[in-house]
Each structure stands twice: as C-alpha cells, then as structure tokens.
Amino acid sequence: MKKVLLLTDFSDAARNAIHFAQTLFRDTPVEFSLLHVYQIETDALYAAAYLLDEAKDASFQHLHEELNAITDIPAIHSYRLLNAPGTPVTVVGSLLEREGYDLVVVGATGAGLFPVLGSVATGLIRSAETNVLVVPESAKNKAIRQVVLAVPYPGTLPSADVLKPLLDIKAIGKAELTALSIVETNFDHAEKGDFEEHRRDLAAQFGDGQATPYFIMDDNIGHGIETYLENNQVDLLVTVPHRKSLLDVLWNRSVTRQLAYNPLVPLLALHDGN
C-alpha cells in the first residue's frame, strides 16, 4: 500500500492539492496522512506552553473538520491525522526519518492558518528524501492524460527505480508521455549528441513508442520548459532535480518565479537519492 503525506494549511490551495491526489490515486490502495504544521510566536516563556496546547487543539479540530469534508472515500483509502509545531520543511523531514512516505503533496500557494507558499514547495524538493508533488491552486481535478518528463540531452536518463512513480502514474491513467529536452541554440548534434541513441534509451526505459522525444532550442532551460507548457496541453510536469543543477535552473527567481508561486501545471519532483 502506498503512503502519501498531504500537507494542509486549510486553504483552498491545500484543499485542491488534496483533491488532486485523491483523484490521482482513485483506484490505488493508499494510506493518506493529513498533516498540519503550526507555529507559536511569543516572547513570554510562561505563556508558551499554554499557547502551544491551544494551537495543537485548534489544529486537530481543523484537521477533523477537513477530514469530514472529504466525501466518497473508497474502501482502499485510509486517513490518519497528524500535526506538529515548527515549519513544514523541518517537520516533514523529521517525519520522513521516522517513517517512509512514497510521496509528499503540497499546494503551491496558500492563505490559510499557515500559508504554504512556493518557498515551502521548493524547500521540500531540496530537502525531502522522497518524491514531492506540487499542485497549483488552478489545477483541475481530473485524470492525467498528458505527462511531460524533462530529460537532459545529451545525457543519461534517470534509473528505472527513480522513474517508477512516473511509470505507475502513466499506467493508472494510460497517459501519453513526452520526453522534453531543452537544447542550446548553438548545439552541434553531429559532434555532441546522437538522436537515435537518445530514442533507443527512451525505448529501453519506457518501452518502444511509449515516450515521444520533443526538443526545444533555447539557451535557458527554465524558459524553454515554460514555453512548452504555455503552448501544449500538459496535465503533469515531471523532473528529476539534482540538488544544484536542474532544480536551481527550474526554480530560479528571475526565470520561473511563476512556477514556484503560481505554477502553470502540477509538478512531480522525483527523488534520485543523490
């Protein structure tokens, strides 16, 4: 059974992310954990314990209300409620150390009791030792039909173990997969790359004809991906961000701030273990 951690601040954005995850795994056995992280700010030490207890009780009350609002729960889904003081990134990190989760789901924006902003999403992708799904508030609650995987060209594709969550999602919705590569405008294919080898690698990883290669000539990877998203139907963008390479490009403030704070499509960041 899959284990999925759902972050909530009780905002519309967080609720939409929860609904998106429920739809994504509608036919898959899943144990969902609904997590609310709360903060206490006080200068009075004597009041801290009292305020902490009050915040914890209020958090659980809101969690129960949130769970009660979830209707039509299939028998293959179960839910547990969790809360903790701190920040989302640190609390999630501690949870992942104690128990394994296959996926962490977070809304991209928030305006509830504790806002879940793009900075939290990027922080989770940087530090969480598991896969992270970032869902924009504008994402539609529907089946995933068009999936885009950002891959390097030339370069080595991620391993089968890393890509397994993507393959599972692809199989659930019988989605079409596009392998998107952003290539520099001065790239010399004859000297630096072999398109046929790239196609063979895709076939070996996903099956013959199961991943369509697509190239965009652009000197900025983030801009190239954004251009594709703006001009094509995409239900899910998948990346395998390395801590100091693709992630830094994709979430660079000067290029793709919109992806962080007002994403175009849901983003699944697959954990590569490095």
Phi, psi and omega in degrees: 000134178288149175242123184235130179259120181254119176272138178221142167241014179068020176269168177297324180296316179294320180296321178295322177296321178297313179298323179298316179294321178298318179292319180302319183252031186300331182247018184241132176298124183219138168259108179270137170246122181262113188247130171242129178252127182238158181238148175238124178238111179207146177266351182263112183298322183294336182269347187298313183296317179297314181295325179296316178296318179298316181295321179295315179297316179296322179297314180295323178299315179294324178297317178297320178296321179295317180294321179295335180282346179277117183249167177055049178281119180290158182297337182277359177250139173230158184226143170227150183252133181227144170212158182195149175280154177132213176241152182306317184295314182289320180294315178298319178301317178294319178298317182294332177290328183274324181211148185275139172236140178284335186202141170248130182245131182220142173283150186279334177226164179196151178216032184262216184293331174215104188300133174258099187259176179302327180297326176292317179300313180293324177296320178295318180297322181292323192247333186291133180271049176196182180284146182232129177250120179254121185245120177288155180298334182276354184295136180277143179276085185213169178293147180272119182246329183238114181244136178240125176253120176281120183231150178284149173211122353286161181162176182266134177288153175299158181290164179298323179296317180295321185277354184305316178302323177295316179296323178297315180295319179300319181290323181302311184258005185050046186282153172275140184244129175247129176264103187265127177236135176258120187246136179299147186295335180261018183294133180260099182299323185296325185263327192249351185207160179228106183299320181295323177295321177298316179296320179294321178297319178297318180295321180292326183278321187245348186106149183299123177077007184267351177222119182269119178288141179217133184239139172235129177276114181199138180278356179235115185299314181300315180295321179297316178295316179299321178299316179297315182297326182285341186244004181220153176284118180225126178265336182204128173258131182241132176229159171241080188287130171270147192307326185230026178231266185299321180301314182297326179288312184297324187250020176298130187300322185285344185249309189230043176302327180297325179295329182276317188256340176211068189300149178285320182216164173301143182239125175253115177260114182274133181280127183259359176080000181249000000 
